[in-house]
């Protein structure tokens, strides 16, 4: 069909909308997406069999609960970050700790402590490598922020997250750390493994059908927040991971791959109550002050909440 | 972000596709849909909260199993019909019984009989109005087709379909009729009611947020097929229905609203074994001969299949 014919059809469909019914914003978005989809079907001569395959894919993805993962995998979640970066830059906000994607695996309600937390429940100490991460939360002027909230979560050695992986103890590798009076935080954990999207799932199906892998390099997630500051959603990555710059979710960013050192000094090892070398990462989080007139960074999305 | 910046990002994402991995066709379709979506997010300045609301909607629609209904409601299924019409016209196929949408409520495996079938199980005879529908299945040259297959399904007085509505008997209002040696079919049933999309479901949520209703006029679905002919997917509607030309699924078409007469003749009523007047509809289905070089009309989509 010609563009004129399709536009005529779209006009007929849109004419069934009541001027005062529903939301003008949703109409604007839905009508734009529909127009694009009608044009795509025509331009690519999409056949009914292909269309219904697509419908089946959408249904399965919902049933598998994988839309969050797909949004990351097709680069949409990263794109939202770049748009926030741009908005901040236009408002004169530059520097600070880069943001990166949240991913779909945060769980609210993790245990809270001041200054320090151990994240792991000890089950992987033998197989894994202990690491400590520490630093300050500071503002744009490099002033330490006491009572800032550092929420941290990461995968275990199998690349799985507690709560979604019910074989792990509750809130394993998930904690909320409140910075001390000097703005310091520190935690102890086990270096996480990278992982791939769930085998046989919708994300894997999509990625493999477009010739892509679904691997993520190992990483640790953070929400960092403080009153009067813009909430930071970010991750750190680890040097040397084969997927460091080939993340299926496009989340690795300059400034988020801190130096990781191995502590071999016997005194320091003993001080930590360990019997082997451990890794150590120093990393400060710099938060931007809240400013008027731009969108805030407290994003509402459906998140899991563990019942404690 | 500018178009150039977005195109650069899309190029980076697409560069992760392996040239010989996956399907070139799926890449073409996915990359087109993604490009449109990135542009839409930018052009309409879609905020993260809005984006994640959309993701929630897609998830729920999958969990509710409503993508088939949504495809009808936004006019996409009707659009596929218009594209098939156009393809046939270009190939010189004109006339015949108009096609219209299948909808998501067909169930394979209905009881089969030759020449005649009663569709209803008798439970709604008292409240409802009996109707008979009859005619021939003919080819482009108006020659009757013996042994053609007429699959018919419709809703009950509550607007519900057996199988999806487990309170109905198995295959109630669903039959497969094989035309007799003269190409004739006939069935007896109860005039169906129109209906609306499921209350509280994803389709209703979408339609109400764009100020649209989700009502369908009463109708009867058909698949009509015969060896050597193009399969016909169609419906008939009933005159006088308030939604006849305001179907939320855009399925009503000229040529699919047959004349419905009320038979009051005592002799005829008695002949049918009834004690009251009944409705009668004469309708012939004209099938096109199969031709080479265009897509056939046997559409593959996920359909329910009752275990008998």
Interface residues (C-beta under 8 A of the other chain):
Chain A: X1 X6 X9 X10 X12 X13 X16 X17 X18 X19 X20 X21 X22 X23 X25 X26 X27 X28 X29 X30 X31 X32 X33 X34 X36 X37 X38 X40 X41 X42 X43 X44 X46 X47 X48 X49 X50 X51 X52 X53 X54 X55 X56 X58 X59 X60 X61 X62 X63 X65 X67 X68 X71 X74 X75 X76 X78 X79 X80 X82 X83 X84 X86 X206 X208 X209 X210 X211 X212 X213 X246 X248 X250 X295 X299 X300 X301 X302
Chain B: X1 X6 X9 X10 X12 X13 X16 X17 X18 X19 X20 X21 X22 X23 X25 X26 X27 X28 X29 X30 X31 X32 X33 X34 X36 X37 X38 X40 X41 X42 X43 X44 X46 X47 X48 X49 X50 X51 X52 X53 X54 X55 X56 X58 X59 X60 X61 X62 X63 X65 X67 X68 X71 X74 X75 X76 X78 X79 X80 X82 X83 X84 X86 X206 X208 X209 X210 X211 X212 X213 X246 X248 X250 X295 X299 X300 X301 X302
